[in-house]
């Protein structure tokens, strides 16, 4: 499937925007109105946050293979049409619910959500957002949730990798493959074939940017 947003290819890019959207105002979002068809940018009505929720001004949203699958009707979860894709994002907190204690307004955060992140703002549970260290940019942080979440789930919970074991990584040049190498060697103290380690020196994740402005 080739998905289009404002004439741009959707398969491997990052959705980005600048700050400045006020809470409770209509905001722009990428919408899937029909499966296997080009996506479009449309205005969406904002809603109040619930006590446990956080409203984030989205600066960057990752576009992953799962987004392509869900827009093609091939993902294990099938949201009702129309819907906004996007499962990982970075941005700044606009508003917090009355019961939120983990972040505050103005904090830079990364987050995950079951869709709806490919928009100018995103509301999600406080349990699914985390503060970003000062030395990490919003752009860099947006690449972490899906890739490193997948790597940790596969290595630690799936394979139960132990220190000293050898991990074989296929397709290691991709973002998830690089995360697997990083987690395996630097967190779990496992071994990875030296042929793969030089890939870690690459600075590019192979993803580009698309602006909604």
C-alpha positions in Angstrom: 0.0 0.0 0.0 1.2 3.5 -0.8 -0.3 6.0 1.5 -0.2 9.7 0.8 -0.4 12.7 3.1 -0.4 16.1 1.3 1.2 14.5 -1.7 4.1 12.9 0.4 4.8 9.2 0.7 3.8 7.9 4.2 5.7 4.6 4.3 8.9 5.8 6.0 8.8 9.3 7.5 8.2 11.2 10.7 5.3 13.5 11.2 6.4 16.7 12.8 5.1 20.1 13.9 5.9 23.0 16.0 4.5 23.8 19.4 1.7 26.3 20.0 -1.7 24.6 19.8 -4.0 25.6 22.6 -6.0 23.0 24.4 -9.6 22.2 23.5 -9.2 23.7 20.0 -9.7 21.8 16.8 -6.4 20.3 15.6 -5.1 18.6 12.5 -4.7 14.9 12.3 -3.9 12.3 9.6 -7.1 10.3 8.9 -7.7 6.9 7.4 -11.3 7.1 6.1 -11.0 4.0 3.8 -8.7 1.0 4.0 -6.0 0.7 1.3 -6.6 4.3 0.2 -4.5 7.5 0.5 -4.6 9.2 3.9 -5.7 12.8 4.3 -5.1 15.6 6.8 -8.3 16.9 8.5 -9.4 18.9 11.4 -10.5 17.0 14.5 -12.4 18.2 17.5 -10.5 18.2 20.7 -12.0 16.6 23.9 -11.4 17.1 27.6 -8.8 15.0 29.4 -10.0 12.4 31.9 -8.5 12.5 35.5 -5.7 10.0 34.6 -4.9 11.4 31.1 -2.3 13.7 29.6 -2.8 16.0 26.6 0.5 16.2 24.6 1.4 18.7 21.9 2.9 16.3 19.4 6.1 17.4 17.7 7.2 14.1 16.1 5.3 10.8 15.4 6.9 7.6 14.3 5.5 5.9 11.2 6.0 2.2 11.6 5.2 -1.0 9.6 2.3 -1.6 12.0 0.7 1.7 10.8 0.9 0.6 7.2 -0.7 -2.7 8.2 -3.6 -1.1 10.1 -4.3 1.3 7.3 -4.4 -1.8 5.0 -6.7 -3.7 7.3 -4.0 -6.3 8.0 -3.1 -5.5 11.6 -4.4 -7.7 14.5 -6.3 -4.7 15.8 -8.8 -3.2 13.5 -10.1 0.3 14.7 -13.4 1.6 13.4 -13.2 4.0 10.4 -12.3 6.8 10.3 -9.3 6.7 12.6 -5.9 8.3 13.1 -2.9 6.0 12.9 0.3 6.5 14.8 1.5 4.5 17.9 4.5 6.5 19.2 5.2 10.2 19.6 7.3 12.9 21.3 6.2 16.4 22.4 5.4 18.6 25.3 2.6 18.3 27.8 -0.2 20.8 27.3 -2.6 19.6 30.0 -2.9 17.0 32.7 -5.9 15.4 34.4 -6.6 16.0 38.1 -5.1 12.6 39.1 -1.9 12.8 37.0 1.3 12.9 39.1 4.0 11.6 36.8 4.3 14.6 34.5 3.3 18.3 34.5 2.5 21.0 31.9 5.6 21.9 29.8 7.4 18.6 30.3 9.0 17.0 27.2 7.8 13.5 26.9 7.7 10.4 24.7 4.6 8.2 24.6 2.9 5.2 23.1 -0.8 4.8 22.2 -3.0 2.4 20.3 -3.3 4.7 17.3 -4.2 8.4 17.2 -0.7 9.7 17.6 -0.3 11.0 14.1 -1.8 14.3 14.9 -1.0 17.7 16.3 -2.1 16.6 19.8 -2.6 13.3 21.5 -4.4 12.3 24.7 -3.1 9.3 26.5 -2.9 7.6 29.9 -0.2 9.0 32.2 1.2 5.4 32.4 2.2 5.6 28.7 4.2 8.8 28.7 7.7 9.3 30.1 9.9 12.4 30.5 12.8 12.9 28.1 16.3 13.6 29.4 17.6 17.1 28.7 20.4 15.8 26.5 17.9 14.0 24.1 16.1 15.9 21.4 12.4 15.4 20.7 13.3 14.1 17.3 15.7 11.4 18.7 13.3 10.5 21.5 10.4 9.8 19.0 12.4 6.9 17.6 12.6 5.0 20.9 9.2 3.6 22.1 8.4 1.1 19.3 12.0 0.1 18.5 13.3 -0.3 22.0 10.0 -1.6 23.4 10.1 -4.3 20.7 13.7 -5.1 21.5 13.2 -5.4 25.2 10.0 -7.5 24.8 11.8 -9.9 22.4 15.1 -10.3 24.2 14.1 -10.1 27.9 10.6 -11.4 28.0 10.5 -13.6 24.9 14.0 -15.2 24.5 14.9 -14.5 28.2 18.4 -13.7 27.1 21.1 -14.3 29.7 24.6 -12.6 30.0 27.2 -14.2 27.8 24.7 -15.8 25.4 25.0 -15.1 21.7 22.3 -13.2 19.9 21.8 -13.5 16.1 20.2 -10.3 14.7 18.8 -10.5 11.2 17.9 -7.3 9.3 20.2 -5.5 11.8 20.4 -2.3 9.6 16.9 -1.2 10.6 15.8 0.8 13.6 14.5 -2.2 15.5 17.6 -4.3 14.6 19.9 -1.5 16.0 17.8 -1.4 19.2 18.1 -5.1 19.6 21.9 -4.9 19.3 22.1 -2.0 21.8 19.9 -3.8 24.4 21.6 -7.2 23.9 25.1 -5.9 24.3 24.8 -2.9 26.6 21.9 -3.9 28.8 21.7 -7.7 28.9 25.5 -8.2 28.5 25.0 -10.7 25.7 27.2 -11.3 22.7 26.5 -10.1 19.1 28.6 -11.1 16.1 31.2 -8.5 15.4 29.9 -8.2 11.8 26.8 -6.5 13.1 28.5 -4.2 15.6 29.8 -1.7 13.1 26.3 -0.9 12.1 25.9 0.8 15.5 28.1 3.6 14.2 25.5 4.7 11.7 23.9 8.0 12.7 20.8 7.8 10.4 17.7 5.7 11.3 16.6 5.7 7.7 13.6 7.9 8.4 12.7 11.3 7.1 10.4 14.2 8.1 7.1 15.5 7.0 5.8 18.8 8.2 2.1 19.5 8.5 2.7 23.3 8.3 
